[in-house]
Amino acid sequence: RNGPSPSEVELPLLQLLHIWLVQEILSFLDALSLARCEAAWSSFLAAADASQAWSRVLAHDFPGAERSGSDDPGGAMGGSRARYAERVRAAGGVPGRRPRPEVAPASKG
């Protein structure tokens, strides 16, 4: 027999968390942080898809936005995530966030 048995393989600490706990953690994030978490780890992407995280972010950043369509937990850009992206494009950016400068500021040195 080669290598450690499955019970001896060390898992990443985050992988030991229950899905409901990961979903709760993700519910506190803003859109940029949520998107970064999804890109960083596929388990965060799955947890966000299975939760209301994007619906909450959509309601927070675009309070007047009507709820159209239904969440599509199976799609990589489905449901509330896609509606959020559409709202950001239509608004020209995330409300309340300063636009990034086109050019880096001049050096002071």
TITOR-722224 format. One line per field, with one value per atom (N, C-alpha, C, O): chain; atom name; residue number from 1; x negated, y negated, z; residue in one letter. Coordinates in Angstrom, 2 decimals, padded with zeros to 5 digits. Each point is the difference from the previous one (the first is absolute). Layout:
chain c(A; ...)
atom c(CA; ...)
n c(NUM; ...)
c1 c(X; ...)
c2 c(Y; ...)
c3 c(Z; ...)
res c(a; ...)
// end
This chain:
chain c(A; A; A; A; A; A; A; A; A; A; A; A; A; A; A; A; A; A; A; A; A; A; A; A; A; A; A; A; A; A; A; A; A; A; A; A; A; A; A; A; A; A; A; A; A; A; A; A; A; A; A; A; A; A; A; A; A; A; A; A; A; A; A; A; A; A; A; A; A; A; A; A; A; A; A; A; A; A; A; A; A; A; A; A; A; A; A; A; A; A; A; A; A; A; A; A; A; A; A; A; A; A; A; A; A; A; A; A; A; A; A; A; A; A; A; A; A; A; A; A; A; A; A; A; A; A; A; A; A; A; A; A; A; A; A; A; A; A; A; A; A; A; A; A; A; A; A; A; A; A; A; A; A; A; A; A; A; A; A; A; A; A; A; A; A; A; A; A; A; A; A; A; A; A; A; A; A; A; A; A; A; A; A; A; A; A; A; A; A; A; A; A; A; A; A; A; A; A; A; A; A; A; A; A; A; A; A; A; A; A; A; A; A; A; A; A; A; A; A; A; A; A; A; A; A; A; A; A; A; A; A; A; A; A; A; A; A; A; A; A; A; A; A; A; A; A; A; A; A; A; A; A; A; A; A; A; A; A; A; A; A; A; A; A; A; A; A; A; A; A; A; A; A; A; A; A; A; A; A; A; A; A; A; A; A; A; A; A; A; A; A; A; A; A; A; A; A; A; A; A; A; A; A; A; A; A; A; A; A; A; A; A; A; A; A; A; A; A; A; A; A; A; A; A; A; A; A; A; A; A; A; A; A; A; A; A; A; A; A; A; A; A; A; A; A; A; A; A; A; A; A; A; A; A; A; A; A; A; A; A; A; A; A; A; A; A; A; A; A; A; A; A; A; A; A; A; A; A; A; A; A; A; A; A; A; A; A; A; A; A; A; A; A; A; A; A; A; A; A; A; A; A; A; A; A; A; A; A; A; A; A; A; A; A; A; A; A; A; A; A; A; A; A; A; A; A; A; A; A; A; A; A; A; A; A; A)
atom c(N; CA; C; O; N; CA; C; O; N; CA; C; O; N; CA; C; O; N; CA; C; O; N; CA; C; O; N; CA; C; O; N; CA; C; O; N; CA; C; O; N; CA; C; O; N; CA; C; O; N; CA; C; O; N; CA; C; O; N; CA; C; O; N; CA; C; O; N; CA; C; O; N; CA; C; O; N; CA; C; O; N; CA; C; O; N; CA; C; O; N; CA; C; O; N; CA; C; O; N; CA; C; O; N; CA; C; O; N; CA; C; O; N; CA; C; O; N; CA; C; O; N; CA; C; O; N; CA; C; O; N; CA; C; O; N; CA; C; O; N; CA; C; O; N; CA; C; O; N; CA; C; O; N; CA; C; O; N; CA; C; O; N; CA; C; O; N; CA; C; O; N; CA; C; O; N; CA; C; O; N; CA; C; O; N; CA; C; O; N; CA; C; O; N; CA; C; O; N; CA; C; O; N; CA; C; O; N; CA; C; O; N; CA; C; O; N; CA; C; O; N; CA; C; O; N; CA; C; O; N; CA; C; O; N; CA; C; O; N; CA; C; O; N; CA; C; O; N; CA; C; O; N; CA; C; O; N; CA; C; O; N; CA; C; O; N; CA; C; O; N; CA; C; O; N; CA; C; O; N; CA; C; O; N; CA; C; O; N; CA; C; O; N; CA; C; O; N; CA; C; O; N; CA; C; O; N; CA; C; O; N; CA; C; O; N; CA; C; O; N; CA; C; O; N; CA; C; O; N; CA; C; O; N; CA; C; O; N; CA; C; O; N; CA; C; O; N; CA; C; O; N; CA; C; O; N; CA; C; O; N; CA; C; O; N; CA; C; O; N; CA; C; O; N; CA; C; O; N; CA; C; O; N; CA; C; O; N; CA; C; O; N; CA; C; O; N; CA; C; O; N; CA; C; O; N; CA; C; O; N; CA; C; O; N; CA; C; O; N; CA; C; O; N; CA; C; O; N; CA; C; O; N; CA; C; O; N; CA; C; O; N; CA; C; O; N; CA; C; O; N; CA; C; O; N; CA; C; O; N; CA; C; O; N; CA; C; O; N; CA; C; O; N; CA; C; O; N; CA; C; O; N; CA; C; O; N; CA; C; O)
n c(1; 1; 1; 1; 2; 2; 2; 2; 3; 3; 3; 3; 4; 4; 4; 4; 5; 5; 5; 5; 6; 6; 6; 6; 7; 7; 7; 7; 8; 8; 8; 8; 9; 9; 9; 9; 10; 10; 10; 10; 11; 11; 11; 11; 12; 12; 12; 12; 13; 13; 13; 13; 14; 14; 14; 14; 15; 15; 15; 15; 16; 16; 16; 16; 17; 17; 17; 17; 18; 18; 18; 18; 19; 19; 19; 19; 20; 20; 20; 20; 21; 21; 21; 21; 22; 22; 22; 22; 23; 23; 23; 23; 24; 24; 24; 24; 25; 25; 25; 25; 26; 26; 26; 26; 27; 27; 27; 27; 28; 28; 28; 28; 29; 29; 29; 29; 30; 30; 30; 30; 31; 31; 31; 31; 32; 32; 32; 32; 33; 33; 33; 33; 34; 34; 34; 34; 35; 35; 35; 35; 36; 36; 36; 36; 37; 37; 37; 37; 38; 38; 38; 38; 39; 39; 39; 39; 40; 40; 40; 40; 41; 41; 41; 41; 42; 42; 42; 42; 43; 43; 43; 43; 44; 44; 44; 44; 45; 45; 45; 45; 46; 46; 46; 46; 47; 47; 47; 47; 48; 48; 48; 48; 49; 49; 49; 49; 50; 50; 50; 50; 51; 51; 51; 51; 52; 52; 52; 52; 53; 53; 53; 53; 54; 54; 54; 54; 55; 55; 55; 55; 56; 56; 56; 56; 57; 57; 57; 57; 58; 58; 58; 58; 59; 59; 59; 59; 60; 60; 60; 60; 61; 61; 61; 61; 62; 62; 62; 62; 63; 63; 63; 63; 64; 64; 64; 64; 65; 65; 65; 65; 66; 66; 66; 66; 67; 67; 67; 67; 68; 68; 68; 68; 69; 69; 69; 69; 70; 70; 70; 70; 71; 71; 71; 71; 72; 72; 72; 72; 73; 73; 73; 73; 74; 74; 74; 74; 75; 75; 75; 75; 76; 76; 76; 76; 77; 77; 77; 77; 78; 78; 78; 78; 79; 79; 79; 79; 80; 80; 80; 80; 81; 81; 81; 81; 82; 82; 82; 82; 83; 83; 83; 83; 84; 84; 84; 84; 85; 85; 85; 85; 86; 86; 86; 86; 87; 87; 87; 87; 88; 88; 88; 88; 89; 89; 89; 89; 90; 90; 90; 90; 91; 91; 91; 91; 92; 92; 92; 92; 93; 93; 93; 93; 94; 94; 94; 94; 95; 95; 95; 95; 96; 96; 96; 96; 97; 97; 97; 97; 98; 98; 98; 98; 99; 99; 99; 99; 100; 100; 100; 100; 101; 101; 101; 101; 102; 102; 102; 102; 103; 103; 103; 103; 104; 104; 104; 104; 105; 105; 105; 105; 106; 106; 106; 106; 107; 107; 107; 107; 108; 108; 108; 108; 109; 109; 109; 109)
c1 c(-000.84; 000.84; -000.89; -000.93; 001.21; -000.82; 000.72; 001.20; -001.93; 000.56; 000.89; 000.34; 000.05; 000.85; 001.43; 000.47; 000.21; 001.40; 000.82; -000.46; 001.68; 000.83; 000.21; 000.12; -000.08; 000.22; -001.25; 000.08; -001.23; -001.25; -000.34; -000.93; 001.67; -000.28; 000.50; 001.15; -002.04; 000.35; 000.78; -000.43; 001.58; 000.85; -000.24; -000.35; 000.52; -000.08; 001.05; 001.10; -001.44; 000.89; 001.36; 001.03; -001.00; 001.27; 000.90; 001.22; -001.82; 000.78; 000.72; 000.93; -001.34; 000.64; 001.24; 000.76; -000.55; 001.17; 001.27; -000.04; 001.14; 001.29; 000.42; -000.33; 001.06; 000.41; 000.84; -000.13; 000.99; 000.83; -000.84; 000.36; -001.49; -000.88; -000.73; -000.15; -000.30; -000.64; 000.99; -000.36; 001.61; 001.03; 000.24; 000.17; -000.16; 000.19; -001.16; 000.22; -001.43; -001.17; 000.09; -000.25; 000.60; 000.09; 001.09; -000.09; 001.10; 001.10; -000.42; 000.73; -001.89; -000.49; -000.88; -000.41; 000.12; -000.94; 000.67; 001.19; -001.96; 000.48; -000.23; -000.56; 001.00; -000.05; -001.42; -000.26; -000.67; -001.37; -000.63; -000.65; 000.85; -000.56; 000.64; -000.68; 001.99; 000.70; -000.52; -000.25; 000.08; -000.51; -001.43; -000.35; -000.47; -001.37; -000.03; -000.80; 001.68; 000.07; 000.41; -000.56; 001.55; 000.44; -001.12; -000.15; -000.65; -001.10; -001.13; -000.72; 000.56; -001.12; 000.22; -000.96; 002.20; 000.23; 001.36; 001.02; -001.00; 001.24; 001.06; 001.19; -001.59; 000.98; 000.74; 001.17; -001.86; 000.67; 000.99; 001.09; -001.46; 000.90; 001.27; 001.11; -001.27; 001.15; 000.85; 001.23; -001.87; 000.74; 000.77; 001.14; -001.75; 000.69; 001.17; 001.06; -001.25; 001.09; 001.17; 001.16; -001.45; 001.05; 000.62; 000.92; -001.43; 000.52; 000.66; 000.15; 000.24; 000.61; -001.00; 000.39; -001.68; -001.04; 000.12; -000.03; 000.18; 000.09; 001.32; 000.04; 001.03; 001.28; -000.13; 000.54; -001.24; -000.19; -000.86; 000.31; -001.37; -000.87; 000.77; -000.13; 000.92; 000.82; 000.97; 000.12; 000.55; 000.95; -000.70; 000.55; -001.77; -000.75; -000.50; 000.18; -000.80; -000.60; 001.00; -000.21; 001.30; 001.04; 001.36; 000.79; -000.49; 001.23; 001.28; 001.02; -001.05; 001.20; 000.16; 000.99; -001.94; 000.04; 001.13; 000.17; 000.62; 001.08; -000.59; -001.05; 001.73; -000.44; 000.62; 001.18; -002.00; 000.49; -000.74; -001.19; 001.87; -000.62; -000.21; 000.36; -000.94; -000.26; -001.47; -000.69; 000.23; -001.40; -000.23; 000.82; -001.95; -000.38; -001.24; -001.11; 001.28; -001.16; -000.97; -001.15; 001.56; -000.90; -000.90; -001.01; 001.35; -000.76; -001.14; 000.13; -001.25; -001.16; 000.28; -000.56; 001.40; 000.37; 001.53; 000.56; 000.09; 001.45; 000.63; -000.68; 001.98; 000.79; -000.41; -000.22; 000.14; -000.28; -001.38; -000.18; -000.78; -001.34; 000.08; -000.61; 001.34; 000.15; 000.78; -000.35; 001.42; 000.77; -000.87; 000.11; -000.97; -000.89; -000.95; -000.18; -000.41; -000.92; 000.70; -000.58; 001.83; 000.77; 000.24; -000.14; 000.50; 000.25; -001.27; 000.05; -001.18; -001.27; -000.34; -000.41; 000.58; -000.27; 000.92; -000.44; 001.72; 000.97; -000.27; 000.21; -000.68; -000.26; -001.38; -000.32; -000.51; -001.35; -000.94; -001.05; 001.39; -000.84; 000.83; 001.23; -001.89; 000.68; 000.32; -000.90; 002.15; 000.35; -000.83; -000.22; -000.25; -000.76; -001.48; -000.75; 000.32; -001.43; -000.64; 000.52; -001.64; -000.70; -000.56; -000.50; 000.58; -000.59; -001.52; -000.61; 000.03; -001.46; -000.60; 000.55; -001.66; -000.63; -000.57; -000.46; 000.50; -000.52; -001.53; -000.57; -000.07; -001.45; -000.43; 000.69; -001.80; -000.51; -000.36; -000.47; 000.67; -000.35; -001.50; -000.80; 000.45; -001.41; -000.79; 000.52; -001.77; -000.88; -000.33; -000.17; 000.08; -000.34; -001.46; -000.41; -000.37; -001.39; -000.96; -001.20)
c2 c(001.17; -001.17; -001.24; -000.10; -000.83; -001.20; -001.23; -000.16; -000.69; -001.28; 000.15; 001.11; -002.24; 000.02; 000.41; -000.20; 000.76; 000.35; -001.29; -001.03; 001.07; -001.21; -000.68; -001.22; 001.99; -000.61; -000.72; -000.78; 001.05; -000.64; -001.23; -000.73; 000.48; -001.15; -001.26; -000.08; -000.91; -001.25; -000.89; -000.24; -000.25; -000.87; -001.45; -000.30; -000.63; -001.41; -000.34; 000.55; -001.45; -000.35; -000.47; 000.36; -001.17; -000.51; 001.12; -000.12; 001.18; 001.11; 000.77; 000.76; -000.96; 000.68; -000.74; 000.55; -001.78; -000.77; 000.54; 000.45; -000.50; 000.39; -001.02; -001.19; 001.63; -000.88; -001.17; -001.11; 001.35; -001.09; -001.08; -001.18; 001.57; -000.98; -000.82; -001.22; 001.87; -000.72; -000.97; -001.13; 001.56; -000.88; -001.20; -001.12; 001.34; -001.10; -000.99; -001.22; 001.72; -000.87; -000.82; -001.20; 001.85; -000.70; -001.07; -000.97; 001.13; -000.97; -001.36; -000.98; 000.89; -001.27; -000.77; -001.12; 001.69; -000.61; -000.95; 000.15; -001.13; -000.87; 000.73; 001.10; -001.71; 000.67; 000.34; 001.11; -002.05; 000.24; 001.14; 000.88; -000.88; 001.06; 001.35; 001.02; -001.02; 001.24; 000.57; 001.20; -002.05; 000.46; 000.52; 001.00; -001.66; 000.47; 001.36; 000.86; -000.67; 001.30; 001.10; 001.10; -001.40; 000.99; 000.38; 001.16; -002.16; 000.26; 000.77; 000.77; -000.97; 000.62; 001.47; 000.77; -000.37; 001.37; 000.48; -000.66; 001.78; 000.51; 000.31; -000.08; 000.41; 000.25; -001.27; 000.05; -001.20; -001.28; -000.30; -000.52; 000.83; -000.20; 000.83; -000.51; 001.77; 000.87; -000.49; 000.03; -000.47; -000.49; -001.27; -000.16; -000.74; -001.23; 000.31; -000.62; 001.57; 000.40; 000.58; -000.21; 000.95; 000.68; -000.90; 000.42; -001.63; -000.90; -001.23; -000.09; -000.83; -001.25; -001.15; -001.16; 001.47; -001.04; -001.06; -001.19; 001.61; -000.99; -000.76; -001.17; 001.81; -000.70; -001.11; -001.09; 001.37; -001.01; -001.16; -001.16; 001.49; -001.06; -000.84; -001.23; 001.87; -000.72; -000.95; -001.15; 001.63; -000.84; -001.14; -001.09; 001.33; -001.04; -001.09; -001.19; 001.60; -000.97; -000.65; -001.13; 001.81; -000.53; 000.18; 000.84; -001.61; 000.21; -000.16; 000.58; -001.35; -000.18; 001.02; -000.02; 000.92; 000.99; 000.98; 000.55; -000.32; 000.98; 001.40; 000.22; 000.69; 001.40; 000.68; 000.34; -000.14; 000.67; 001.31; 000.09; 000.90; 001.30; 000.74; -000.49; 001.65; 000.80; 000.34; -000.01; 000.30; 000.39; 001.34; 000.91; -000.81; 001.22; 000.55; -000.33; 001.18; 000.47; 000.81; 000.18; 000.31; 000.82; -000.78; 000.53; -001.78; -000.77; -000.77; -000.55; 000.49; -000.74; -001.49; -000.70; 000.18; -001.40; -000.11; -000.88; 001.75; 000.04; -000.80; -000.43; 000.25; -000.58; -001.39; -000.88; 000.70; -001.32; -000.51; -001.21; 002.08; -000.43; -000.67; -001.05; 001.65; -000.58; -001.31; -000.97; 000.92; -001.24; -001.10; -001.16; 001.51; -000.99; -000.55; -001.21; 002.10; -000.44; -000.91; -000.99; 001.31; -000.85; -001.37; -001.01; 000.95; -001.29; -000.85; -001.21; 001.84; -000.74; -000.58; -001.15; 001.95; -000.50; -001.16; -001.01; 001.15; -001.05; -001.28; -001.10; 001.23; -001.16; -000.59; -001.07; 001.74; -000.48; 000.24; -000.64; 001.55; 000.34; 000.27; -000.12; 000.50; 000.30; -001.31; -000.83; 000.62; -001.25; -000.20; 000.93; -002.17; -000.32; 000.31; -000.38; 001.06; 000.32; -001.00; -000.26; -000.28; -000.96; 000.73; 001.12; -001.74; 000.63; 000.05; -000.88; 001.89; 000.13; -001.05; -000.25; -000.36; -000.98; 000.70; 001.14; -001.84; 000.56; 000.12; 000.95; -001.92; -000.05; -000.02; -000.58; 001.20; 000.00; -001.43; -000.77; 000.41; -001.35; -000.25; 000.93; -002.20; -000.37; 000.36; -000.04; 000.39; 000.34; -001.25; -001.08; 001.24; -001.13; 000.05; -000.74; 001.59; 000.18; -000.50; 000.10)
c3 c(000.00; 000.00; 000.00; 000.80; -001.70; -000.14; 000.54; -000.23; 000.93; 000.46; 001.21; 000.41; 000.15; 001.20; -000.34; -001.13; 002.10; -000.20; -000.02; 000.48; -001.04; -000.08; 001.35; 000.06; 001.02; 001.32; 000.51; 000.94; -001.57; 000.41; -000.83; 000.35; -001.42; -000.87; 000.69; 000.44; -000.34; 000.67; -000.97; -001.12; 001.57; -000.81; 000.37; 001.14; -002.11; 000.34; 001.06; -000.01; 000.92; 001.10; -000.49; 000.57; -001.63; -000.51; -000.53; 000.03; -000.50; -000.54; 001.10; -000.27; 001.51; 001.12; 000.51; 000.80; -001.27; 000.43; -000.65; -001.15; 001.86; -000.57; -001.05; 000.12; -001.13; -001.09; 000.51; -000.50; 001.50; 000.51; 000.66; -000.03; 000.62; 000.63; -001.07; 000.15; -001.20; -001.11; -000.63; -000.32; 000.13; -000.56; 000.90; -000.48; 001.78; 000.95; -000.09; 000.01; -000.09; -000.14; -001.29; 000.02; -001.12; -001.28; 000.00; -000.75; 001.58; 000.03; 000.54; -000.16; 000.80; 000.54; -000.98; 000.30; -001.46; -000.93; -000.97; -000.32; -000.16; -001.07; -001.33; -000.03; -001.07; -001.30; -000.42; -000.47; 000.63; -000.42; 000.80; -000.57; 001.87; 000.85; -000.30; -000.02; -000.22; -000.32; -001.32; -000.10; -000.90; -001.30; 000.14; -000.63; 001.44; 000.21; 000.68; -000.35; 001.33; 000.68; -000.96; 000.02; -000.87; -000.98; -000.95; -000.37; -000.04; -000.92; 000.68; -000.66; 001.96; 000.72; 000.30; 000.02; 000.21; 000.43; -000.49; 000.23; -000.90; -000.59; 001.05; -000.29; 001.50; 001.06; 000.39; 000.36; -000.42; 000.26; -001.12; 000.26; -001.49; -001.13; 000.19; -000.19; 000.55; 000.22; 001.17; -000.07; 001.14; 001.17; -000.34; 000.44; -001.20; -000.39; -000.92; 000.11; -001.03; -000.90; 000.77; -000.36; 001.43; 000.76; 001.07; 000.70; -000.56; 001.04; -000.63; -001.22; 002.06; -000.44; 000.01; 000.02; -000.05; 000.12; -001.08; 000.30; -001.56; -001.08; 000.05; -000.37; 000.80; 000.16; 001.03; -000.19; 001.29; 001.05; -000.51; 000.27; -001.00; -000.53; -001.01; -000.01; -000.83; -000.98; 000.70; -000.40; 001.43; 000.75; 000.73; 000.13; 000.34; 000.71; -000.95; 000.27; -001.38; -000.92; -000.93; -000.46; 000.17; -000.90; 000.66; -000.44; 001.50; 000.76; -000.81; 000.35; -001.42; -000.81; -001.09; -000.74; 000.62; -001.09; 000.22; 001.09; -002.14; 000.12; -000.05; -000.60; 001.22; 000.00; -001.21; -000.01; -000.99; -001.19; -000.19; 000.30; -000.78; -000.22; 001.31; 001.07; -001.17; 001.20; 000.07; -001.02; 002.20; 000.17; -000.69; 000.09; -000.76; -000.68; 000.67; -000.39; 001.41; 000.74; -000.83; 000.41; -001.56; -000.79; -000.93; -000.46; 000.16; -000.97; 000.61; 001.10; -001.81; 000.51; 000.04; 000.85; -001.73; 000.03; 000.02; -000.65; 001.36; -000.01; 001.11; 000.93; -001.02; 001.07; 000.43; -000.83; 002.13; 000.58; -000.39; -000.14; -000.04; -000.42; -001.36; -000.21; -000.72; -001.34; 000.07; -000.68; 001.49; 000.14; 000.60; -000.39; 001.35; 000.59; -001.06; -000.10; -000.70; -001.05; -001.00; -000.45; 000.09; -000.92; 000.60; -000.69; 001.97; 000.68; 000.04; -000.22; 000.51; 000.07; -001.37; -000.10; -000.95; -001.35; -000.34; -000.54; 000.85; -000.31; 000.79; -000.52; 001.75; 000.86; -000.25; 000.52; -001.30; -000.24; 001.16; 000.09; 000.78; 001.15; 001.22; -000.02; 001.08; 001.26; 000.71; 000.17; 000.24; 000.69; 001.26; 000.78; -000.59; 001.19; -000.08; 000.90; -001.92; -000.13; -000.96; -001.09; 001.51; -000.86; -001.21; 000.13; -001.30; -001.18; 000.12; 000.60; -001.16; 000.01; -000.93; -001.07; 001.47; -000.89; -001.23; 000.07; -001.20; -001.24; 000.04; -000.54; 001.19; 000.06; 001.46; 000.84; -000.55; 001.37; 000.40; -000.84; 002.11; 000.43; -000.12; 000.04; -000.20; -000.16; 001.25; 001.12; -001.31; 001.11; 000.81; -000.56; 001.86; 000.86; 000.42; 000.90; -001.53; 000.42; -000.94; 000.24)
res c(r; r; r; r; n; n; n; n; g; g; g; g; p; p; p; p; s; s; s; s; p; p; p; p; s; s; s; s; e; e; e; e; v; v; v; v; e; e; e; e; l; l; l; l; p; p; p; p; l; l; l; l; l; l; l; l; q; q; q; q; l; l; l; l; l; l; l; l; h; h; h; h; i; i; i; i; w; w; w; w; l; l; l; l; v; v; v; v; q; q; q; q; e; e; e; e; i; i; i; i; l; l; l; l; s; s; s; s; f; f; f; f; l; l; l; l; d; d; d; d; a; a; a; a; l; l; l; l; s; s; s; s; l; l; l; l; a; a; a; a; r; r; r; r; c; c; c; c; e; e; e; e; a; a; a; a; a; a; a; a; w; w; w; w; s; s; s; s; s; s; s; s; f; f; f; f; l; l; l; l; a; a; a; a; a; a; a; a; a; a; a; a; d; d; d; d; a; a; a; a; s; s; s; s; q; q; q; q; a; a; a; a; w; w; w; w; s; s; s; s; r; r; r; r; v; v; v; v; l; l; l; l; a; a; a; a; h; h; h; h; d; d; d; d; f; f; f; f; p; p; p; p; g; g; g; g; a; a; a; a; e; e; e; e; r; r; r; r; s; s; s; s; g; g; g; g; s; s; s; s; d; d; d; d; d; d; d; d; p; p; p; p; g; g; g; g; g; g; g; g; a; a; a; a; m; m; m; m; g; g; g; g; g; g; g; g; s; s; s; s; r; r; r; r; a; a; a; a; r; r; r; r; y; y; y; y; a; a; a; a; e; e; e; e; r; r; r; r; v; v; v; v; r; r; r; r; a; a; a; a; a; a; a; a; g; g; g; g; g; g; g; g; v; v; v; v; p; p; p; p; g; g; g; g; r; r; r; r; r; r; r; r; p; p; p; p; r; r; r; r; p; p; p; p; e; e; e; e; v; v; v; v; a; a; a; a; p; p; p; p; a; a; a; a; s; s; s; s; k; k; k; k; g; g; g; g)
// end
